[in-house]
C-alpha cells in the first residue's frame, strides 16, 4: 500500500513539473479540466485530460 502511494506521489510530482510543457499539447484544455486561482497561484486539476489519457492508454494496451 505504501509503495503504491509513493508511486502515485512521484507520478503527480512529475506530472506537475511537466504540465507547462504538456499544455502546449492540449493537456489542461479539455472540458472537465478545472483551473483555480488560490492566493495568486493557478492550480490546475486536469480531470478530463486524465480520463482521456487513461482511455488512450487502455486502447493501446488492448491492441498490444
Secondary structure, 3 states (H helix, E strand, C coil): CHHHHHHHHHHHHHHHHHHHHHHHHCCCCCCCEEEEEECCEEEEEEHHHHHHHHHHHHHHHHHC
